[in-house]
Amino acid sequence: MKVITESGLGFKVLSLKVWDHKILGSNTFLFANPSDKENELYLSVIIGANGTGKSEIFRMLLTVLRTAYLNFYQGKQAASKVAFELTYANHGEVYVLGNAIRFQNGALNSFASLILKKGSDTLDLATQLDIAKSSLPLAVVGNSFLLMDKFIFPRNNEFKIYSYLGVRNRPQQASTRSYIKKIVELVVKGVEEFNFLNGLQQISQLFGKTNQMFIRYETRLTTKFFTGRIKPNQFDEYFSSIEAQYKKSEKQPPFKLSNYKRIKTQLDSIQQICDFLNDLVNNHRLESKQYRKSSRSLIYNVTDSESHTEMRSEYQLLKWLGELQLLSTPTILMGSEAEYGLEESSSGEFHLVSTFIGLMASIKPYSLIMIDEPEISLHPNWQMQFIDILRSIFKNEAYRTCHFIVATHSHFIVSDLPGKTSHLLGLKKEEGKLEVVKMNPDIDTFGWSAEEVLYKIFNVRTSRNFYIENNLRELLYLISIKSIEKNKIQELLDALTPIMLNERDPLNQVIQGAKKYLMSI
């Protein structure tokens, strides 16, 4: 295998080689071009029909990185059932991570313990440990809206650099409600993340009305605890009464009781909570939710610098109040008056906004981000803008060290790939065997029409409107029989000519040829 050496200074997966994988077979998958630009956010796009293993590549990449993380960071010998060799770059150096012993001719001999090489140099174990900790990505993110995605579901927080941004809330169970809760929590967490504020403003503008985003909490037990004069002994009395009540009933007490006991062990925590609750009331920071409703709303404008800083400083108190069930789980609102709930938006809007919020709150410089079928629920206009939005939000210099890998069926996404900072990996199946499509490494699909992308990349004959297809067939038929029906040929040309086309679109040749034929009649 040819080692790619022009790697840039950021983290970049260069290739993955597997042997005898039950789905991926024995193949080498390339994710970068040797001649691509350095020090730019890099995009690799995996394309192929359903069942060609796009999602399985994601799973294999995660398996390799998890194995490496457990081995080098935690000293655990995590076994893999597949022989692999991952070549990646970081900080301008190329590394090879593998578990296969091979003969000189390249044939697989047997599995070995995990080995990390710097280029072609074999390193001793101590050096491998040091290099792994400086060369592996700082964060690994898997994003998908698919109910049956192939991303590893995190267990016991053992793979600490990995964030799963999907709809599954258990390995075999999915819930859109749990995904909403996860995204809301990421917004709250993300206020402390690098460049998050600017990103939130850009995401808000996707709605076309405002660049403002809000987080709202609703009060619980409002008349008891939001009086403006609450004291620590009132907390003790309230939770003591709950404990006594459940002791008599022999039922399992609510989690908020055990949370209170835990929170109380921290110095001055209950006094801090009381001071915060009294400040919310006495400084009129709570808003009425609805007429004659006792609950109130606490709202932060997270796209405003002052409110953003305030929320960050109060976050621990907000978290405690949530655990004590005195505040609701936060929700995301948009609009200049916080009138538009994200959960109430269309599936496409929710998908787009929550995807980018989750990514912003999860990635760090030198990250690997895998996104599976981002086009789900998105209108073609947003599919065409997806790559541009992604690059705009993560245009900060620190994120130029990241590598995004996207699996898609959307020709609109492929047509928006920038040249020299992206790579296409095509997959196909021949007689049940997975093959990597040979592509020109210098191919640049940026600005291609849907027709060109579908025909030259996806091998789909046409995507044109049914009536356009019929007009084309009729026009070509009339020319082939040397028809002299000028009016009919002119009518067909008038219908086809106004279509906006890329200058390289093959339909241009058909139209120009038909015009010449018409003039010759």
C-alpha positions in Angstrom: 0.0 0.0 0.0 1.3 3.4 -0.9 1.7 5.5 2.3 0.3 9.1 2.0 3.0 11.4 3.3 1.5 14.9 2.6 -0.6 14.7 5.7 -0.9 18.2 7.0 -0.7 19.1 10.7 -4.2 18.1 11.9 -5.6 14.6 12.6 -6.6 12.8 9.4 -7.5 9.2 8.7 -5.5 8.2 5.7 -6.5 4.6 5.1 -8.1 1.5 6.7 -7.1 -2.0 5.7 -9.1 -5.1 6.8 -8.7 -8.8 6.2 -11.6 -11.3 5.9 -14.2 -9.0 7.5 -17.6 -10.5 7.2 -19.1 -7.4 5.5 -16.1 -5.4 4.3 -14.1 -8.4 3.1 -10.4 -7.8 2.5 -10.1 -4.3 1.2 -8.2 -1.0 1.6 -10.3 2.1 2.1 -8.6 5.4 1.3 -9.8 8.6 3.0 -7.4 11.3 1.6 -5.6 12.3 -1.5 -1.8 12.7 -1.5 -2.0 16.1 -3.3 -4.6 17.7 -1.0 -4.1 21.0 0.8 -2.6 20.9 4.3 -3.9 22.7 7.4 -7.5 22.8 6.2 -10.6 21.2 7.6 -10.8 17.9 5.7 -13.9 16.1 4.4 -14.1 12.5 3.2 -17.4 11.3 1.7 -18.3 7.6 1.4 -20.8 6.8 -1.3 -22.5 3.6 -2.4 -25.8 1.8 -2.6 -27.6 0.4 0.5 -25.8 -2.7 1.8 -22.3 -1.7 0.5 -20.9 -1.3 4.0 -20.7 2.5 4.5 -21.9 2.3 8.1 -19.8 -0.8 8.7 -16.7 1.3 7.9 -17.7 3.7 10.7 -18.1 0.8 13.1 -14.7 -0.6 12.2 -13.0 2.8 12.6 -14.6 3.1 16.0 -13.6 -0.5 16.9 -9.9 0.2 16.0 -9.8 3.5 17.9 -11.6 2.1 20.9 -9.1 -0.8 21.0 -6.2 1.6 20.8 -7.7 3.9 23.5 -8.3 1.0 26.0 -4.8 -0.5 25.2 -2.7 2.7 25.4 -4.7 4.8 27.8 -6.1 2.2 30.2 -3.7 -0.7 29.8 -6.5 -3.1 28.8 -5.9 -5.7 26.1 -9.1 -5.1 24.1 -9.4 -7.9 21.5 -10.7 -7.4 17.9 -12.1 -10.3 15.9 -10.8 -8.7 12.7 -7.3 -8.1 11.4 -6.8 -4.4 10.6 -4.3 -1.7 9.8 -5.1 1.9 10.3 -2.9 4.6 8.8 -3.4 8.1 10.1 -1.6 11.4 10.4 -1.3 13.9 13.2 0.9 16.9 13.8 2.6 16.3 10.5 3.6 12.7 11.2 2.2 9.4 9.8 1.4 6.5 12.1 0.3 2.9 11.4 -1.8 1.1 14.0 -2.4 -2.6 13.4 -2.9 -6.1 14.9 -1.9 -8.3 12.0 1.4 -10.2 11.5 2.1 -10.7 7.7 4.6 -12.5 5.6 6.8 -10.4 3.4 4.5 -11.0 0.4 1.7 -9.3 2.4 -0.3 -12.4 3.1 -2.0 -12.5 6.5 -0.3 -14.9 8.9 -2.0 -14.3 12.3 -3.2 -11.8 14.8 -0.9 -10.0 17.2 -1.3 -7.6 20.1 -1.8 -4.0 19.0 1.2 -2.4 17.5 1.7 1.3 16.8 4.4 2.4 14.3 5.7 5.8 13.4 5.9 5.7 9.7 7.6 2.4 9.0 9.6 2.4 12.3 8.9 -0.3 14.8 8.8 1.2 18.4 9.3 -0.3 21.8 6.3 -0.5 24.1 7.1 2.5 26.2 7.5 4.7 23.1 4.3 3.3 21.7 2.4 4.4 24.8 3.9 7.9 24.7 3.2 8.4 21.0 -0.3 7.0 21.1 -1.3 9.5 23.8 -0.1 12.4 21.6 -1.2 11.1 18.2 -4.7 9.6 18.7 -7.6 12.1 18.2 -8.6 14.2 21.1 -12.2 13.5 20.4 -14.2 10.9 18.3 -17.8 11.7 17.4 -20.5 9.5 15.8 -23.6 11.4 14.6 -26.7 9.8 13.0 -30.5 10.1 12.9 -30.9 6.5 11.8 -32.8 4.3 14.1 -30.5 1.4 13.3 -27.1 3.1 13.0 -23.9 1.1 13.4 -22.1 3.4 15.8 -20.8 1.9 19.0 -23.1 2.6 21.9 -21.0 3.9 24.8 -20.9 1.7 27.9 -19.5 2.5 31.4 -17.7 5.6 30.0 -14.7 3.4 29.2 -14.1 5.1 25.8 -13.8 8.6 27.2 -12.9 10.5 24.1 -16.0 9.1 22.2 -19.3 10.9 22.0 -22.4 9.2 20.5 -24.9 11.7 19.0 -27.7 9.4 17.9 -31.3 8.5 18.7 -30.5 5.3 20.5 -30.8 5.6 24.3 -29.8 1.9 24.8 -27.9 -0.5 22.5 -31.0 -2.0 21.0 -33.5 0.8 21.7 -34.1 4.2 20.1 -36.0 7.2 21.4 -36.4 10.6 19.8 -37.3 12.0 23.2 -34.0 10.8 24.7 -32.2 12.4 21.7 -34.0 15.8 22.4 -32.9 15.6 26.0 -29.3 14.8 25.0 -29.1 17.7 22.6 -30.5 20.1 25.2 -27.9 18.9 27.7 -25.2 19.4 25.1 -26.3 23.0 24.6 -26.0 23.6 28.4 -22.6 21.9 28.4 -21.5 23.6 25.2 -21.6 27.1 26.6 -18.2 26.4 28.0 -16.8 25.0 24.7 -14.5 26.8 22.4 -16.2 29.1 19.8 -19.7 27.8 20.8 -21.3 31.2 20.9 -20.5 32.2 17.3 -21.7 28.8 16.1 -25.0 29.1 18.0 -25.6 32.4 16.3 -25.0 30.9 12.8 -27.2 27.9 13.6 -30.0 30.3 14.7 -29.8 32.2 11.5 -30.7 29.0 9.6 -34.3 29.7 10.5 -34.0 33.0 8.5 -35.6 35.2 11.2 -33.2 35.7 14.0 -29.7 34.9 15.2 -30.9 34.3 18.8 -31.2 31.1 20.7 -32.6 30.6 24.3 -32.6 28.0 27.0 -35.6 27.9 29.2 -36.1 26.2 32.6 -39.6 26.0 34.2 -40.0 26.1 38.0 -41.4 23.2 40.0 -43.0 23.5 43.5 -43.1 27.2 42.8 -45.2 28.3 45.7 -43.1 26.4 48.2 -39.5 27.2 47.1 -39.8 30.3 44.9 -41.0 32.8 47.6 -37.9 35.0 47.7 -37.3 34.1 51.4 -36.4 30.4 51.4 -34.0 29.1 54.0 -31.9 25.9 54.4 -34.1 24.6 57.2 -37.1 24.6 54.8 -35.2 22.2 52.5 -34.5 19.9 55.5 -38.1 19.9 56.6 -39.4 19.1 53.1 -37.0 16.2 52.3 -37.3 14.9 55.9 -41.0 14.6 55.4 -40.5 12.7 52.1 -38.2 10.3 53.8 -40.6 9.7 56.7 -43.5 9.2 54.3 -41.7 6.5 52.3 -40.3 4.7 55.3 -43.9 4.1 56.4 -45.0 2.9 53.0 -41.9 0.8 52.4 -41.9 2.1 48.8 -38.8 3.2 47.0 -38.3 6.9 47.6 -37.9 9.3 44.7 -34.4 10.0 43.3 -34.6 13.6 44.4 -34.3 12.5 48.1 -31.0 10.7 47.5 -29.8 13.6 45.3 -30.6 16.0 48.2 -28.5 13.9 50.7 -25.6 13.8 48.2 -25.8 17.6 47.4 -26.0 18.5 51.1 -22.6 16.9 51.8 -21.0 19.6 49.7 -20.0 22.7 51.8 -22.6 25.5 51.8 -24.4 23.9 48.8 -27.9 24.3 50.3 -27.2 27.9 51.4 -26.0 28.7 47.8 -29.2 27.2 46.4 -31.3 29.3 48.7 -29.4 32.5 47.8 -29.9 31.7 44.1 -33.6 31.0 44.4 -34.1 34.2 46.4 -32.1 36.2 43.8 -34.3 34.8 41.0 -37.5 36.0 42.7 -36.3 39.3 44.3 -34.5 40.5 41.1 -37.5 39.5 39.0 -35.6 37.1 36.8 -38.6 34.7 36.5 -41.3 35.1 33.9 -44.9 33.9 34.0 -45.4 31.0 31.7 -49.2 31.3 31.3 -52.0 33.3 32.9 -53.0 31.8 36.2 -50.2 29.2 36.1 -48.0 29.0 39.2 -44.9 27.8 37.3 -42.4 30.5 36.1 -39.8 30.4 33.4 -36.1 31.2 33.8 -34.7 32.1 30.3 -31.1 32.5 29.2 -30.3 34.0 25.8 -27.3 31.8 25.0 -26.4 33.8 21.9 -25.9 37.0 24.0 -22.5 37.3 25.6 -23.7 38.6 29.0 -26.5 36.1 29.4 -24.2 33.3 28.1 -21.6 34.1 30.8 -24.4 34.3 33.5 -25.7 30.8 32.6 -22.2 29.4 32.6 -21.5 30.8 36.1 -24.9 29.5 37.4 -24.8 26.1 35.7 -23.9 24.1 38.8 -26.8 25.6 40.7 -29.1 24.9 37.7 -27.9 21.3 37.7 -28.6 20.9 41.4 -32.1 22.4 41.1 -32.8 19.9 38.3 -31.7 17.0 40.4 -33.9 18.2 43.2 -36.8 18.5 40.7 -37.2 22.2 41.4 -36.4 23.1 37.8 -37.5 21.2 34.6 -35.2 19.7 32.0 -34.2 22.7 29.9 -35.6 23.3 26.4 -34.3 25.2 23.3 -36.2 28.2 22.0 -35.7 30.4 19.0 -37.0 33.7 17.8 -36.4 37.2 19.0 -39.0 36.7 21.8 -38.1 33.0 22.5 -41.4 32.0 20.9 -40.3 29.1 18.8 -39.5 25.7 20.4 -37.0 23.5 18.6 -39.0 20.4 19.5 -42.0 22.0 17.6 -40.0 22.5 14.4 -40.1 20.4 11.3 -38.1 17.2 11.3 -35.6 18.7 8.9 -35.1 21.9 11.0 -34.8 19.8 14.1 -32.3 17.5 12.5 -30.1 20.2 11.1 -30.1 22.4 14.2 -29.6 19.6 16.7 -26.9 18.0 14.5 -24.7 21.1 14.5 -25.4 21.9 18.2 -24.4 18.3 19.1 -21.2 18.5 17.0 -20.2 21.9 18.4 -20.6 20.7 22.0 -18.7 17.5 21.4 -15.7 18.1 19.1 -12.3 19.5 20.0 -9.3 20.4 17.8 -7.7 17.2 16.4 -11.0 15.3 16.3 -12.5 12.6 14.1 -16.2 13.2 13.3 -18.3 10.6 11.5 -21.7 11.6 10.2 -24.0 8.9 8.8 -26.6 10.0 6.1 -27.0 13.7 7.1 -29.5 14.1 4.3 -32.2 12.3 6.3 -35.3 14.6 6.6 -33.5 17.5 4.9 -35.0 19.4 2.0 -32.7 19.4 -1.1 -31.9 23.1 -0.5 -30.5 22.2 2.9 -28.8 19.1 1.5 -27.0 21.4 -0.9 -26.0 23.8 1.9 -25.0 21.1 4.4 -21.3 21.0 3.6 -21.1 24.8 3.3 -22.8 25.2 6.7 -20.5 22.7 8.3 -17.4 24.4 6.9 -18.7 27.8 8.0 -19.5 26.8 11.6 -16.1 25.1 11.9 -14.1 27.6 10.0 -12.1 28.6 13.1 -8.4 27.8 12.8 -8.5 25.3 15.6 -11.0 23.1 13.8 -8.9 23.0 10.7 -7.2 20.1 12.5 -10.3 18.0 12.3 -11.3 15.3 9.9 -15.0 14.9 9.0 -16.1 11.6 7.3 -19.6 11.6 5.9 -21.6 8.6 4.5 -24.3 9.7 2.1 -26.7 8.8 -0.7 -27.2 12.5 -1.6 -25.8 13.7 -4.8 -26.5 17.3 -3.6 -23.9 16.8 -0.8 -21.4 15.4 -3.2 -21.8 18.3 -5.6 -20.9 20.7 -2.8 -17.5 19.2 -2.0 -14.6 21.6 -2.2 -11.7 20.5 -4.3 -8.3 19.8 -2.6 -9.8 19.5 0.8 -12.0 16.5 0.3 -11.9 12.9 -0.9 -14.6 10.5 -2.4 -14.6 6.9 -1.4 -17.0 4.8 -3.6 -18.3 1.4 -2.7 -20.1 -1.2 -4.8 -21.0 -4.9 -4.7 -20.2 -7.3 -7.5 -21.6 -10.8 -7.1 -22.0 -10.2 -3.4 -18.4 -9.1 -2.9 -17.6 -5.6 -1.7 -15.3 -3.6 -4.0 -13.8 -0.1 -3.8 -14.7 1.9 -6.8 -11.6 3.2 -8.6 -11.9 7.0 -8.9 -9.7 9.7 -10.3 -7.9 11.1 -7.2 -8.0 14.5 -8.8 -11.8 14.5 -9.4 -13.5 17.7 -8.3 -17.3 17.5 -8.0 -17.7 21.1 -6.7 -20.5 22.8 -8.7 -21.5 19.7 -10.7 -25.1 19.4 -11.7 -27.3 16.7 -10.2 -27.2 14.9 -13.5 -23.4 14.8 -13.6 -23.0 13.6 -10.0 -25.7 10.9 -10.4 -24.3 9.7 -13.7 -20.5 9.9 -13.1 -20.3 9.2 -9.4 -23.5 7.3 -8.4 -23.9 5.6 -11.8 -27.6 6.6 -11.9 -28.8 7.3 -15.4 -30.9 10.4 -14.7 -32.6 12.4 -12.0 -34.4 14.8 -14.3 -38.1 15.5 -14.0 -40.3 12.9 -15.7 -41.6 15.5 -18.2 -38.0 16.7 -19.0 -37.0 13.1 -19.7 -40.0 12.7 -22.0 -39.2 15.9 -23.9 -35.6 14.8 -24.3 -36.6 11.5 -25.7 -39.1 13.0 -28.1 -36.5 15.6 -29.3 -33.8 13.0 -29.9 -36.4 10.8 -31.7 -37.4 13.6 -34.1 -33.8 14.3 -34.9 -33.0 10.6 -35.4 -35.8 10.2 -38.0 -34.8 13.5 -39.6 -38.2 15.0 -38.9 -39.1 18.3 -40.6 -41.6 19.3 -37.9 -40.0 22.6 -37.1 -42.7 23.9 -34.8 -42.6 20.7 -32.6 -38.8 20.7 -32.4 -38.9 24.4 -31.5 -41.5 23.8 -28.9 -39.4 21.1 -27.2 -36.3 23.4 -27.4 -38.2 26.3 -25.8 -39.1 24.0 -22.9 -35.6 22.7 -22.4 -33.4 25.8 -23.0 -34.4 27.9 -19.9 -33.2 25.2 -17.5 -30.2 26.5 -15.6 -27.2 24.2 -16.4 -23.6 23.8 -15.5 -21.5 24.5 -18.6 -20.2 20.9 -18.5 -23.7 19.4 -18.3 -24.2 16.9 -21.1 -27.7 18.2 -21.8 -26.0 21.4 -23.2 -24.6 19.3 -26.1 -28.1 17.9 -26.8 -29.6 21.3 -26.9 -26.9 22.8 -29.1 -27.1 19.9 -31.5 -30.8 20.2 -31.7 -30.5 23.9 -32.5 -28.1 23.2 -35.3 -30.4 20.6 -36.7 -33.3 23.0 -36.6 -31.4 25.6 -38.5 -30.5 23.0 -41.2 -34.1 22.1 -42.0 
